[in-house]
């Protein structure tokens, strides 16, 4: 499990993961703002 995870990260998927985290954070902020408005 850990070895596969390491290979997954070393394959350059760190960028994909970072992008996903950023998009998730931005999406969460938008949802929070919308909910706060209503």
C-alpha positions as protocol buffer text, in pm:
chain_id: "A"
residue {
  index: 1
  type: UNK
  ca { x: 0 y: 0 z: 0 }
}
residue {
  index: 2
  type: UNK
  ca { x: 268 y: 248 z: 107 }
}
residue {
  index: 3
  type: UNK
  ca { x: 501 y: 150 z: -179 }
}
residue {
  index: 4
  type: UNK
  ca { x: 225 y: 201 z: -437 }
}
residue {
  index: 5
  type: UNK
  ca { x: 141 y: 534 z: -282 }
}
residue {
  index: 6
  type: UNK
  ca { x: 507 y: 637 z: -307 }
}
residue {
  index: 7
  type: UNK
  ca { x: 522 y: 538 z: -674 }
}
residue {
  index: 8
  type: UNK
  ca { x: 200 y: 728 z: -736 }
}
residue {
  index: 9
  type: UNK
  ca { x: 350 y: 1043 z: -583 }
}
residue {
  index: 10
  type: UNK
  ca { x: 687 y: 1004 z: -755 }
}
residue {
  index: 11
  type: UNK
  ca { x: 515 y: 977 z: -1093 }
}
residue {
  index: 12
  type: UNK
  ca { x: 460 y: 1353 z: -1093 }
}
residue {
  index: 13
  type: UNK
  ca { x: 111 y: 1326 z: -952 }
}
residue {
  index: 14
  type: UNK
  ca { x: 208 y: 1571 z: -678 }
}
residue {
  index: 15
  type: UNK
  ca { x: 111 y: 1851 z: -916 }
}
residue {
  index: 16
  type: UNK
  ca { x: -228 y: 1688 z: -977 }
}
residue {
  index: 17
  type: UNK
  ca { x: -277 y: 1649 z: -604 }
}
residue {
  index: 18
  type: UNK
  ca { x: -184 y: 2012 z: -539 }
}
residue {
  index: 19
  type: UNK
  ca { x: -425 y: 2132 z: -808 }
}
residue {
  index: 20
  type: UNK
  ca { x: -702 y: 1916 z: -662 }
}
residue {
  index: 21
  type: UNK
  ca { x: -638 y: 2056 z: -313 }
}
residue {
  index: 22
  type: UNK
  ca { x: -641 y: 2415 z: -442 }
}
residue {
  index: 23
  type: UNK
  ca { x: -962 y: 2358 z: -638 }
}
residue {
  index: 24
  type: UNK
  ca { x: -1119 y: 2190 z: -336 }
}
residue {
  index: 25
  type: UNK
  ca { x: -1023 y: 2480 z: -109 }
}
residue {
  index: 26
  type: UNK
  ca { x: -1156 y: 2738 z: -357 }
}
residue {
  index: 27
  type: UNK
  ca { x: -1478 y: 2539 z: -402 }
}
residue {
  index: 28
  type: UNK
  ca { x: -1521 y: 2518 z: -25 }
}
residue {
  index: 29
  type: UNK
  ca { x: -1472 y: 2894 z: 7 }
}
residue {
  index: 30
  type: UNK
  ca { x: -1734 y: 2961 z: -262 }
}
residue {
  index: 31
  type: UNK
  ca { x: -1985 y: 2728 z: -95 }
}
residue {
  index: 32
  type: UNK
  ca { x: -1921 y: 2892 z: 243 }
}
residue {
  index: 33
  type: UNK
  ca { x: -1974 y: 3239 z: 94 }
}
residue {
  index: 34
  type: UNK
  ca { x: -2298 y: 3132 z: -74 }
}
residue {
  index: 35
  type: UNK
  ca { x: -2431 y: 2974 z: 244 }
}
residue {
  index: 36
  type: UNK
  ca { x: -2336 y: 3283 z: 446 }
}
residue {
  index: 37
  type: UNK
  ca { x: -2528 y: 3506 z: 203 }
}
residue {
  index: 38
  type: UNK
  ca { x: -2846 y: 3303 z: 244 }
}
